[in-house]
Amino acid sequence: MIQPSVRGARRAPRAGGGARRLLLFAGLACLTAACAALPPPAAPPAPTATLDRWLEFFRHTPYPFGTPLPPPAASPLDGTYTKVEPKAGTPVPCFRCPDYAPEGGVWKLNFDDGLYRVLHVATGWRSLGSFTVDGDRLTLFNDPNCSDVTGHYRWRLEDGALQLEAVDDPCAIGLRAANLGARPWAACQPPNEEAAVTDHWPKPAGC
């Protein structure tokens, strides 16, 4: 018996093909509608005001490069001091200016619980380190600009000003000693209790 030939015969459509196409179209329509309903992207938040350089500086602490950090302890030096270098003119821009170069303008110096910080207001140059006090002797160390150097000074407070005299400090080819000891640092602390309460006293420049 001869079997009927299937060559050229039409294949029956697969079951469910139409349903799948309907689901695909429905999905595309939903996706398009969902995208159209999305709100426009939000604008990036406005930048916040930058913290004052000096206040922001207090977030940083020294690293114990070769000497452990001293335990926090009050000292007779604790407080903030300023000086004004009379050097005229704008600092010359440079990629690697000498550290502690005594540029003109206001400088700030702070001693607090075994940490010292120094800032040149005009350029933003700054440094910090550890310190200890023994009588009239001041020792500076853990400064990132001269991590293997220890500086030794004599200090005295007189008439509301701090005077530093270098005994031995080769940090930054001697510039740290030249800068810190060049002139007195005026104290930003009120001279007496009444001035502290009323806040009426002649504050030094930069305080």
Z-matrix of the N, CA and C atoms (Angstrom, degrees):
N
C 1 1.467
C 2 1.507 1 108.18
N 3 1.283 2 116.70 1 132.88
C 4 1.460 3 121.77 2 -176.58
C 5 1.516 4 109.63 3 -85.58
N 6 1.392 5 115.37 4 126.29
C 7 1.471 6 119.74 5 177.90
C 8 1.525 7 110.41 6 -77.07
N 9 1.285 8 118.03 7 140.72
C 10 1.475 9 119.27 8 177.82
C 11 1.516 10 110.27 9 -64.23
N 12 1.319 11 117.56 10 139.87
C 13 1.452 12 123.04 11 -179.65
C 14 1.529 13 109.63 12 -73.09
N 15 1.388 14 114.86 13 138.98
C 16 1.474 15 118.42 14 177.72
C 17 1.520 16 111.44 15 -101.72
N 18 1.377 17 114.37 16 -2.64
C 19 1.457 18 117.50 17 179.83
C 20 1.515 19 109.38 18 -64.32
N 21 1.238 20 116.87 19 130.58
C 22 1.464 21 121.92 20 178.04
C 23 1.505 22 113.53 21 84.60
N 24 1.341 23 117.23 22 -4.56
C 25 1.459 24 118.57 23 179.79
C 26 1.533 25 109.92 24 -73.99
N 27 1.309 26 117.39 25 144.63
C 28 1.468 27 122.10 26 -179.80
C 29 1.516 28 109.93 27 -75.31
N 30 1.349 29 114.20 28 131.20
C 31 1.449 30 118.63 29 176.95
C 32 1.525 31 110.25 30 -79.87
N 33 1.265 32 113.58 31 141.25
C 34 1.470 33 118.08 32 178.76
C 35 1.521 34 109.52 33 -71.21
N 36 1.296 35 119.29 34 139.33
C 37 1.461 36 121.36 35 178.95
C 38 1.524 37 111.00 36 -60.12
N 39 1.370 38 114.56 37 144.68
C 40 1.459 39 118.51 38 178.37
C 41 1.523 40 110.74 39 -66.05
N 42 1.285 41 111.57 40 142.28
C 43 1.463 42 117.10 41 -179.02
C 44 1.528 43 109.78 42 -66.85
N 45 1.288 44 116.48 43 135.75
C 46 1.474 45 120.84 44 174.55
C 47 1.505 46 114.11 45 88.30
N 48 1.342 47 122.15 46 -3.04
C 49 1.459 48 122.73 47 -178.56
C 50 1.510 49 112.45 48 -60.15
N 51 1.321 50 116.82 49 -43.62
C 52 1.455 51 120.35 50 179.75
C 53 1.509 52 112.18 51 -64.88
N 54 1.315 53 115.65 52 -37.41
C 55 1.473 54 119.10 53 179.91
C 56 1.521 55 111.27 54 -66.07
N 57 1.365 56 115.25 55 -39.09
C 58 1.462 57 117.64 56 179.18
C 59 1.514 58 111.63 57 -64.36
N 60 1.339 59 116.22 58 -39.89
C 61 1.465 60 118.61 59 178.93
C 62 1.529 61 111.03 60 -64.35
N 63 1.341 62 115.85 61 -39.10
C 64 1.460 63 118.95 62 178.40
C 65 1.528 64 111.44 63 -63.11
N 66 1.357 65 115.88 64 -40.94
C 67 1.468 66 119.25 65 178.11
C 68 1.523 67 111.83 66 -64.75
N 69 1.359 68 116.40 67 -38.81
C 70 1.458 69 120.65 68 179.31
C 71 1.516 70 110.97 69 -63.48
N 72 1.342 71 116.44 70 -46.40
C 73 1.470 72 119.96 71 178.96
C 74 1.528 73 110.99 72 -62.68
N 75 1.341 74 115.50 73 -40.60
C 76 1.461 75 119.06 74 -179.79
C 77 1.529 76 110.64 75 -64.50
N 78 1.346 77 116.29 76 -39.80
C 79 1.471 78 119.75 77 179.20
C 80 1.513 79 111.80 78 -64.38
N 81 1.345 80 116.72 79 -43.20
C 82 1.457 81 120.23 80 178.46
C 83 1.517 82 111.59 81 -61.89
N 84 1.338 83 115.11 82 -39.82
C 85 1.463 84 119.17 83 -179.85
C 86 1.520 85 110.64 84 -64.64
N 87 1.345 86 116.03 85 -42.23
C 88 1.470 87 119.15 86 179.03
C 89 1.522 88 111.33 87 -64.21
N 90 1.356 89 115.75 88 -41.42
C 91 1.457 90 119.47 89 -179.60
C 92 1.518 91 110.97 90 -63.42
N 93 1.327 92 116.88 91 -42.08
C 94 1.464 93 120.75 92 178.81
C 95 1.526 94 110.63 93 -62.62
N 96 1.324 95 115.68 94 -42.70
C 97 1.462 96 119.71 95 -179.31
C 98 1.536 97 110.81 96 -65.84
N 99 1.341 98 115.42 97 -39.49
C 100 1.465 99 118.91 98 -179.84
C 101 1.521 100 111.26 99 -65.17
N 102 1.343 101 115.96 100 -41.78
C 103 1.463 102 119.28 101 178.78
C 104 1.518 103 111.12 102 -63.87
N 105 1.328 104 115.14 103 -39.39
C 106 1.462 105 118.56 104 -179.45
C 107 1.515 106 111.33 105 -66.52
N 108 1.362 107 115.97 106 -28.82
C 109 1.454 108 119.41 107 -177.76
C 110 1.518 109 113.50 108 -81.96
N 111 1.356 110 117.55 109 -13.28
C 112 1.460 111 119.83 110 -178.21
C 113 1.529 112 110.62 111 -66.99
N 114 1.336 113 118.04 112 139.27
C 115 1.478 114 119.68 113 177.90
C 116 1.520 115 110.10 114 -71.62
N 117 1.319 116 117.43 115 156.97
C 118 1.467 117 119.69 116 177.77
C 119 1.523 118 110.23 117 -62.91
N 120 1.343 119 117.56 118 151.89
C 121 1.472 120 120.02 119 -178.74
C 122 1.524 121 110.91 120 -59.64
N 123 1.320 122 114.57 121 139.91
C 124 1.470 123 120.04 122 -178.39
C 125 1.520 124 110.10 123 -70.14
N 126 1.322 125 116.04 124 146.24
C 127 1.459 126 120.77 125 177.46
C 128 1.520 127 109.05 126 -69.19
N 129 1.348 128 117.93 127 145.52
C 130 1.464 129 120.00 128 178.86
C 131 1.520 130 110.68 129 -62.02
N 132 1.338 131 117.25 130 147.10
C 133 1.475 132 119.25 131 -178.72
C 134 1.517 133 111.53 132 -63.05
N 135 1.300 134 114.38 133 145.59
C 136 1.465 135 119.41 134 179.41
C 137 1.525 136 109.51 135 -65.95
N 138 1.345 137 117.40 136 141.32
C 139 1.469 138 119.32 137 179.93
C 140 1.522 139 111.44 138 -63.18
N 141 1.327 140 115.58 139 139.42
C 142 1.455 141 119.62 140 178.80
C 143 1.519 142 110.03 141 -78.98
N 144 1.304 143 115.70 142 158.40
C 145 1.464 144 120.24 143 -179.21
C 146 1.524 145 109.87 144 -64.36
N 147 1.311 146 116.30 145 138.78
C 148 1.463 147 120.95 146 178.98
C 149 1.520 148 110.19 147 -70.98
N 150 1.327 149 115.57 148 136.07
C 151 1.459 150 119.44 149 177.97
C 152 1.515 151 110.36 150 -64.80
N 153 1.311 152 115.35 151 149.93
C 154 1.449 153 120.47 152 174.72
C 155 1.526 154 109.30 153 -54.31
N 156 1.332 155 116.47 154 135.41
C 157 1.467 156 120.34 155 -176.60
C 158 1.520 157 112.24 156 -55.11
N 159 1.308 158 115.38 157 -40.78
C 160 1.457 159 119.27 158 -176.16
C 161 1.531 160 110.62 159 -68.58
N 162 1.329 161 117.24 160 -46.19
C 163 1.455 162 120.02 161 179.73
C 164 1.524 163 110.85 162 -65.71
N 165 1.330 164 117.18 163 -39.74
C 166 1.468 165 120.51 164 179.67
C 167 1.517 166 110.79 165 -64.20
N 168 1.325 167 117.14 166 -30.28
C 169 1.451 168 122.40 167 -178.31
C 170 1.531 169 111.22 168 -60.37
N 171 1.329 170 116.86 169 -28.64
C 172 1.464 171 120.67 170 -176.90
C 173 1.523 172 112.72 171 -73.71
N 174 1.317 173 117.14 172 -3.35
C 175 1.465 174 120.05 173 172.96
C 176 1.527 175 111.66 174 -78.80
N 177 1.322 176 116.00 175 -15.56
C 178 1.464 177 120.45 176 -174.39
C 179 1.526 178 110.89 177 -100.49
N 180 1.320 179 115.06 178 147.20
C 181 1.458 180 121.47 179 177.21
C 182 1.523 181 109.05 180 -130.76
N 183 1.330 182 117.78 181 157.27
C 184 1.466 183 120.04 182 -178.82
C 185 1.527 184 111.98 183 -67.46
N 186 1.328 185 114.20 184 161.22
C 187 1.465 186 121.54 185 173.53
C 188 1.526 187 108.07 186 -105.35
N 189 1.321 188 118.44 187 136.69
C 190 1.479 189 119.87 188 -179.35
C 191 1.531 190 111.27 189 -77.09
N 192 1.316 191 116.33 190 80.30
C 193 1.461 192 120.45 191 -176.12
C 194 1.531 193 112.11 192 -59.61
N 195 1.314 194 117.17 193 -53.32
C 196 1.456 195 120.23 194 -179.19
C 197 1.504 196 112.82 195 -133.96
N 198 1.329 197 116.09 196 -10.09
C 199 1.458 198 121.70 197 -177.53
C 200 1.520 199 108.81 198 -130.25
N 201 1.316 200 118.99 199 132.20
C 202 1.471 201 120.07 200 178.68
C 203 1.523 202 111.57 201 -57.80
N 204 1.327 203 115.78 202 149.02
C 205 1.455 204 120.02 203 176.45
C 206 1.527 205 109.13 204 -65.52
N 207 1.315 206 117.79 205 134.91
C 208 1.470 207 119.11 206 178.39
C 209 1.527 208 110.30 207 -68.47
N 210 1.318 209 117.73 208 149.70
C 211 1.473 210 118.93 209 177.37
C 212 1.526 211 110.23 210 -63.41
N 213 1.333 212 117.77 211 143.16
C 214 1.463 213 119.94 212 179.12
C 215 1.522 214 110.58 213 -57.12
N 216 1.320 215 114.90 214 125.96
C 217 1.469 216 119.70 215 -179.41
C 218 1.523 217 108.24 216 -156.30
N 219 1.321 218 115.64 217 138.47
C 220 1.463 219 120.47 218 178.29
C 221 1.525 220 109.77 219 -67.77
N 222 1.331 221 114.85 220 149.10
C 223 1.466 222 120.93 221 177.92
C 224 1.525 223 108.59 222 -137.41
N 225 1.328 224 117.07 223 161.24
C 226 1.474 225 119.23 224 178.73
C 227 1.519 226 113.03 225 -66.92
N 228 1.338 227 117.62 226 -10.42
C 229 1.461 228 121.03 227 178.83
C 230 1.523 229 113.14 228 -88.95
N 231 1.322 230 117.77 229 -15.84
C 232 1.461 231 120.90 230 -170.65
C 233 1.526 232 111.50 231 -53.73
N 234 1.320 233 114.64 232 132.27
C 235 1.460 234 121.54 233 -179.98
C 236 1.516 235 110.39 234 145.45
N 237 1.318 236 115.55 235 -178.90
C 238 1.465 237 122.68 236 -179.57
C 239 1.528 238 109.53 237 -112.25
N 240 1.315 239 115.10 238 141.34
C 241 1.468 240 122.45 239 -178.23
C 242 1.526 241 108.82 240 -134.68
N 243 1.321 242 116.09 241 153.51
C 244 1.467 243 120.55 242 177.37
C 245 1.531 244 109.97 243 -135.55
N 246 1.315 245 113.61 244 159.22
C 247 1.468 246 120.56 245 171.25
C 248 1.514 247 107.39 246 -147.16
N 249 1.310 248 116.06 247 158.91
C 250 1.464 249 121.85 248 177.12
C 251 1.523 250 107.47 249 -120.65
N 252 1.325 251 115.23 250 114.54
C 253 1.463 252 119.88 251 175.71
C 254 1.524 253 108.38 252 -79.96
N 255 1.326 254 118.43 253 128.97
C 256 1.469 255 120.79 254 -174.73
C 257 1.524 256 114.50 255 -79.03
N 258 1.324 257 118.17 256 -0.23
C 259 1.462 258 120.20 257 -177.89
C 260 1.519 259 110.32 258 -55.84
N 261 1.323 260 116.84 259 123.50
C 262 1.467 261 121.38 260 -176.20
C 263 1.519 262 110.73 261 -85.91
N 264 1.333 263 114.47 262 162.23
C 265 1.462 264 119.82 263 175.43
C 266 1.509 265 112.40 264 93.83
N 267 1.332 266 114.84 265 162.37
C 268 1.465 267 122.14 266 178.78
C 269 1.520 268 109.83 267 -83.53
N 270 1.333 269 118.15 268 136.79
C 271 1.462 270 119.63 269 178.28
C 272 1.531 271 111.51 270 -56.40
N 273 1.313 272 116.87 271 139.25
C 274 1.464 273 121.47 272 -179.86
C 275 1.515 274 109.15 273 -72.36
N 276 1.362 275 118.86 274 125.77
C 277 1.469 276 119.80 275 178.76
C 278 1.530 277 110.67 276 -62.49
N 279 1.324 278 115.58 277 139.50
C 280 1.461 279 119.88 278 178.11
C 281 1.516 280 108.72 279 -155.12
N 282 1.341 281 115.57 280 151.84
C 283 1.453 282 120.50 281 179.73
C 284 1.527 283 111.48 282 -73.36
N 285 1.304 284 117.65 283 -32.88
C 286 1.471 285 121.01 284 -178.96
C 287 1.517 286 108.89 285 -141.96
N 288 1.326 287 115.11 286 78.24
C 289 1.460 288 119.41 287 179.50
C 290 1.525 289 109.46 288 -69.72
N 291 1.330 290 117.61 289 152.04
C 292 1.474 291 119.48 290 177.95
C 293 1.523 292 110.67 291 -60.93
N 294 1.317 293 116.14 292 135.38
C 295 1.457 294 120.31 293 178.29
C 296 1.526 295 110.32 294 -67.44
N 297 1.324 296 115.61 295 140.30
C 298 1.456 297 124.43 296 178.79
C 299 1.527 298 113.39 297 67.00
N 300 1.344 299 117.93 298 14.10
C 301 1.467 300 119.32 299 175.97
C 302 1.532 301 108.28 300 -59.34
N 303 1.322 302 118.52 301 126.78
C 304 1.472 303 121.40 302 -173.95
C 305 1.528 304 112.80 303 -75.69
N 306 1.336 305 115.85 304 69.27
C 307 1.469 306 120.55 305 177.89
C 308 1.521 307 110.14 306 -64.96
N 309 1.325 308 115.61 307 157.30
C 310 1.455 309 120.36 308 -178.83
C 311 1.511 310 113.07 309 -71.06
N 312 1.328 311 115.48 310 155.27
C 313 1.462 312 120.54 311 178.40
C 314 1.515 313 112.27 312 111.57
N 315 1.331 314 115.17 313 -166.56
C 316 1.457 315 122.24 314 -174.69
C 317 1.528 316 110.78 315 -83.07
N 318 1.329 317 114.85 316 132.58
C 319 1.460 318 123.34 317 171.34
C 320 1.523 319 108.09 318 -117.27
N 321 1.350 320 116.42 319 145.64
C 322 1.458 321 121.36 320 177.51
C 323 1.529 322 108.61 321 -123.27
N 324 1.317 323 115.74 322 142.38
C 325 1.466 324 122.63 323 -178.55
C 326 1.522 325 107.55 324 -136.92
N 327 1.337 326 115.77 325 132.74
C 328 1.458 327 119.99 326 -179.47
C 329 1.523 328 110.27 327 -132.45
N 330 1.324 329 115.86 328 136.47
C 331 1.465 330 122.87 329 171.88
C 332 1.522 331 107.15 330 -117.53
N 333 1.328 332 116.69 331 131.29
C 334 1.461 333 119.23 332 -177.13
C 335 1.524 334 110.63 333 -159.79
N 336 1.330 335 117.19 334 113.62
C 337 1.470 336 122.38 335 173.90
C 338 1.526 337 113.57 336 50.63
N 339 1.326 338 116.90 337 44.53
C 340 1.460 339 120.17 338 176.78
C 341 1.514 340 115.13 339 85.68
N 342 1.351 341 118.60 340 4.60
C 343 1.461 342 122.86 341 177.54
C 344 1.521 343 108.97 342 -118.76
N 345 1.334 344 116.29 343 138.25
C 346 1.471 345 118.84 344 172.41
C 347 1.519 346 108.84 345 -121.73
N 348 1.319 347 115.19 346 147.49
C 349 1.464 348 122.78 347 179.97
C 350 1.528 349 107.73 348 -135.68
N 351 1.321 350 116.06 349 140.68
C 352 1.465 351 120.86 350 178.82
C 353 1.522 352 108.30 351 -136.23
N 354 1.328 353 116.88 352 137.38
C 355 1.468 354 122.60 353 -175.35
C 356 1.516 355 110.39 354 -139.76
N 357 1.348 356 116.04 355 135.26
C 358 1.462 357 121.27 356 168.80
C 359 1.522 358 106.73 357 -97.74
N 360 1.319 359 116.30 358 113.69
C 361 1.458 360 121.70 359 -169.59
C 362 1.526 361 112.03 360 -61.98
N 363 1.315 362 118.50 361 -42.95
C 364 1.468 363 121.53 362 -172.75
C 365 1.528 364 112.35 363 -66.07
N 366 1.324 365 117.33 364 -42.57
C 367 1.471 366 120.17 365 -175.75
C 368 1.521 367 113.13 366 -98.68
N 369 1.336 368 117.58 367 -16.73
C 370 1.453 369 120.23 368 -176.31
C 371 1.518 370 113.56 369 81.45
N 372 1.356 371 117.35 370 2.62
C 373 1.473 372 118.37 371 177.49
C 374 1.520 373 108.60 372 -64.10
N 375 1.340 374 115.95 373 140.68
C 376 1.456 375 118.92 374 -178.22
C 377 1.516 376 110.79 375 -153.16
N 378 1.302 377 115.20 376 160.95
C 379 1.457 378 120.99 377 174.74
C 380 1.519 379 108.00 378 -154.70
N 381 1.330 380 114.82 379 167.70
C 382 1.451 381 120.54 380 -179.13
C 383 1.516 382 109.55 381 -154.27
N 384 1.301 383 116.73 382 168.99
C 385 1.451 384 120.72 383 179.56
C 386 1.513 385 110.61 384 -177.75
N 387 1.320 386 115.74 385 -166.87
C 388 1.458 387 122.51 386 179.08
C 389 1.525 388 109.52 387 -105.33
N 390 1.326 389 116.04 388 156.94
C 391 1.465 390 119.25 389 175.80
C 392 1.520 391 109.82 390 -147.86
N 393 1.295 392 114.81 391 155.52
C 394 1.460 393 122.32 392 171.24
C 395 1.524 394 108.05 393 -134.59
N 396 1.314 395 116.26 394 154.14
C 397 1.459 396 122.59 395 179.40
C 398 1.521 397 108.39 396 -124.97
N 399 1.313 398 115.86 397 132.16
C 400 1.455 399 122.34 398 175.57
C 401 1.519 400 107.50 399 -136.52
N 402 1.332 401 115.24 400 100.23
C 403 1.463 402 119.21 401 -174.83
C 404 1.517 403 109.94 402 64.44
N 405 1.334 404 116.85 403 -124.48
C 406 1.464 405 120.34 404 179.03
C 407 1.527 406 111.64 405 -96.61
N 408 1.338 407 116.58 406 15.31
C 409 1.475 408 120.82 407 -179.73
C 410 1.528 409 110.16 408 -104.37
N 411 1.310 410 115.48 409 133.16
C 412 1.462 411 123.54 410 177.92
C 413 1.517 412 108.26 411 -117.80
N 414 1.325 413 117.12 412 131.20
C 415 1.462 414 122.43 413 178.38
C 416 1.521 415 109.58 414 -119.18
N 417 1.323 416 116.74 415 128.55
C 418 1.463 417 123.06 416 179.36
C 419 1.522 418 109.28 417 -112.36
N 420 1.352 419 116.34 418 138.63
C 421 1.468 420 120.61 419 178.86
C 422 1.526 421 109.15 420 -159.76
N 423 1.335 422 115.87 421 174.90
C 424 1.474 423 123.43 422 -178.12
C 425 1.533 424 112.34 423 61.35
N 426 1.307 425 117.26 424 32.08
C 427 1.470 426 121.53 425 175.24
C 428 1.527 427 108.10 426 -85.78
N 429 1.337 428 119.88 427 124.42
C 430 1.472 429 121.03 428 -177.59
C 431 1.525 430 113.68 429 -62.47
N 432 1.330 431 117.89 430 -20.67
C 433 1.459 432 120.42 431 179.31
C 434 1.525 433 112.61 432 -79.84
N 435 1.315 434 116.49 433 -14.09
C 436 1.471 435 121.75 434 177.13
C 437 1.520 436 106.52 435 -156.42
N 438 1.324 437 115.56 436 68.12
C 439 1.468 438 121.61 437 -168.77
C 440 1.520 439 113.72 438 -63.58
N 441 1.346 440 117.47 439 -23.36
C 442 1.466 441 119.69 440 -178.28
C 443 1.524 442 112.33 441 -102.86
N 444 1.344 443 117.00 442 16.04
C 445 1.467 444 121.48 443 -175.96
C 446 1.523 445 109.54 444 -114.71
N 447 1.326 446 115.69 445 139.95
C 448 1.464 447 122.67 446 172.63
C 449 1.525 448 108.47 447 -114.73
N 450 1.320 449 116.30 448 129.33
C 451 1.464 450 121.13 449 -179.86
C 452 1.518 451 111.05 450 -104.30
N 453 1.315 452 115.44 451 137.85
C 454 1.467 453 120.86 452 -179.16
C 455 1.529 454 109.17 453 -119.73
N 456 1.341 455 115.62 454 130.92
C 457 1.462 456 121.78 455 -176.88
C 458 1.524 457 110.46 456 -136.04
N 459 1.316 458 115.05 457 159.17
C 460 1.454 459 122.21 458 162.58
C 461 1.527 460 106.79 459 -102.68
N 462 1.308 461 116.04 460 146.36
C 463 1.464 462 119.08 461 -179.72
C 464 1.526 463 109.38 462 -135.10
N 465 1.331 464 113.68 463 156.86
C 466 1.463 465 119.89 464 172.76
C 467 1.533 466 108.41 465 -156.29
N 468 1.314 467 115.07 466 144.83
C 469 1.461 468 122.53 467 174.49
C 470 1.512 469 108.07 468 -107.15
N 471 1.327 470 115.25 469 124.47
C 472 1.458 471 119.60 470 -175.11
C 473 1.522 472 109.47 471 -148.57
N 474 1.333 473 115.68 472 124.81
C 475 1.478 474 121.74 473 178.48
C 476 1.528 475 111.64 474 53.26
N 477 1.337 476 116.07 475 44.65
C 478 1.463 477 120.03 476 176.27
C 479 1.512 478 114.60 477 71.88
N 480 1.312 479 117.59 478 21.41
C 481 1.462 480 120.82 479 179.81
C 482 1.527 481 109.88 480 -136.14
N 483 1.314 482 116.00 481 145.46
C 484 1.456 483 122.93 482 178.07
C 485 1.521 484 109.42 483 -102.38
N 486 1.318 485 116.37 484 126.15
C 487 1.455 486 121.48 485 177.12
C 488 1.524 487 108.70 486 -113.74
N 489 1.348 488 115.73 487 126.84
C 490 1.459 489 122.07 488 178.33
C 491 1.525 490 108.76 489 -112.24
N 492 1.310 491 115.19 490 131.45
C 493 1.468 492 121.40 491 178.64
C 494 1.527 493 108.57 492 -121.12
N 495 1.320 494 116.40 493 117.35
C 496 1.458 495 120.16 494 -178.02
C 497 1.517 496 110.99 495 -70.09
N 498 1.327 497 115.58 496 130.30
C 499 1.464 498 122.21 497 172.29
C 500 1.518 499 109.42 498 -95.32
N 501 1.329 500 115.70 499 -46.74
C 502 1.464 501 121.76 500 177.74
C 503 1.519 502 108.07 501 -160.73
N 504 1.329 503 116.78 502 110.50
C 505 1.460 504 120.48 503 179.10
C 506 1.530 505 110.06 504 -154.75
N 507 1.350 506 117.54 505 95.44
C 508 1.465 507 120.43 506 179.53
C 509 1.531 508 114.30 507 -85.01
N 510 1.329 509 117.56 508 6.50
C 511 1.472 510 120.17 509 -176.96
C 512 1.528 511 111.22 510 -55.82
N 513 1.349 512 114.99 511 135.09
C 514 1.473 513 121.93 512 177.76
C 515 1.528 514 110.69 513 54.13
N 516 1.329 515 114.95 514 52.07
C 517 1.472 516 123.64 515 -179.17
C 518 1.536 517 111.71 516 47.11
N 519 1.314 518 115.10 517 38.89
C 520 1.457 519 120.98 518 176.84
C 521 1.517 520 115.04 519 86.46
N 522 1.343 521 117.95 520 -0.19
C 523 1.463 522 119.98 521 -175.64
C 524 1.524 523 112.30 522 -72.85
N 525 1.345 524 117.62 523 -30.22
C 526 1.466 525 117.48 524 177.92
C 527 1.525 526 110.15 525 -63.29
N 528 1.327 527 116.57 526 -44.59
C 529 1.462 528 120.31 527 179.12
C 530 1.525 529 110.83 528 -63.41
N 531 1.336 530 116.78 529 -42.26
C 532 1.466 531 120.57 530 -179.59
C 533 1.523 532 111.04 531 -64.47
N 534 1.321 533 116.43 532 -37.85
C 535 1.460 534 120.53 533 -178.18
C 536 1.521 535 111.39 534 -73.07
N 537 1.331 536 117.03 535 -52.11
C 538 1.464 537 119.96 536 -175.04
C 539 1.524 538 112.20 537 -68.15
N 540 1.323 539 117.18 538 -30.15
C 541 1.455 540 119.30 539 -175.40
C 542 1.505 541 115.40 540 -101.71
N 543 1.339 542 117.19 541 4.23
C 544 1.465 543 119.71 542 -174.22
C 545 1.518 544 113.17 543 -65.79
N 546 1.326 545 117.44 544 -39.32
C 547 1.462 546 121.49 545 -176.35
C 548 1.531 547 109.07 546 -154.24
N 549 1.315 548 117.80 547 163.56
C 550 1.473 549 120.27 548 -179.55
C 551 1.537 550 111.57 549 -64.08
N 552 1.324 551 114.94 550 150.83
C 553 1.463 552 122.84 551 175.42
C 554 1.526 553 107.92 552 -104.45
N 555 1.326 554 116.16 553 119.60
C 556 1.461 555 120.60 554 -178.81
C 557 1.521 556 110.30 555 -75.00
N 558 1.327 557 117.29 556 134.84
C 559 1.458 558 121.88 557 -178.20
C 560 1.521 559 110.88 558 -76.10
N 561 1.343 560 115.81 559 135.98
C 562 1.462 561 121.17 560 176.33
C 563 1.523 562 111.63 561 -90.32
N 564 1.331 563 117.27 562 0.60
C 565 1.461 564 120.87 563 178.10
C 566 1.525 565 109.22 564 -82.94
N 567 1.336 566 118.53 565 140.33
C 568 1.472 567 120.48 566 177.49
C 569 1.516 568 110.79 567 -57.47
N 570 1.324 569 117.85 568 144.70
C 571 1.466 570 120.72 569 -175.69
C 572 1.526 571 113.81 570 -73.01
N 573 1.332 572 117.31 571 -19.42
C 574 1.462 573 119.46 572 -179.78
C 575 1.528 574 109.33 573 -157.03
N 576 1.332 575 115.15 574 175.67
C 577 1.467 576 120.60 575 -175.70
C 578 1.524 577 111.80 576 -65.78
N 579 1.324 578 116.78 577 -38.89
C 580 1.471 579 119.43 578 179.60
C 581 1.528 580 111.06 579 -62.32
N 582 1.321 581 116.05 580 -43.51
C 583 1.463 582 119.46 581 178.48
C 584 1.518 583 111.02 582 -63.84
N 585 1.334 584 116.97 583 -35.61
C 586 1.454 585 120.05 584 179.00
C 587 1.523 586 111.42 585 -66.68
N 588 1.330 587 117.13 586 -38.32
C 589 1.464 588 121.41 587 -178.33
C 590 1.525 589 110.71 588 -73.64
N 591 1.325 590 117.82 589 -46.14
C 592 1.468 591 121.34 590 -175.72
C 593 1.527 592 112.66 591 -85.33
N 594 1.325 593 116.26 592 -20.28
C 595 1.460 594 122.09 593 -174.96
C 596 1.523 595 111.95 594 60.20
N 597 1.334 596 116.41 595 24.20
C 598 1.458 597 122.26 596 177.43
C 599 1.528 598 108.67 597 -106.45
N 600 1.315 599 115.46 598 96.59
C 601 1.465 600 121.25 599 177.18
C 602 1.525 601 107.11 600 -163.89
N 603 1.312 602 117.55 601 153.41
C 604 1.478 603 120.15 602 -176.29
C 605 1.539 604 110.63 603 -73.16
N 606 1.321 605 115.91 604 98.75
C 607 1.459 606 120.22 605 -178.65
C 608 1.533 607 110.34 606 -75.10
N 609 1.322 608 117.78 607 135.62
C 610 1.473 609 120.32 608 177.16
C 611 1.527 610 111.37 609 -64.00
N 612 1.313 611 116.79 610 156.13
C 613 1.472 612 121.22 611 179.00
C 614 1.521 613 109.58 612 -58.75
N 615 1.319 614 115.64 613 133.76
C 616 1.464 615 120.05 614 177.40
C 617 1.503 616 114.78 615 94.50
N 618 1.333 617 118.48 616 -11.39
C 619 1.465 618 120.93 617 -179.67
C 620 1.538 619 110.38 618 -77.86
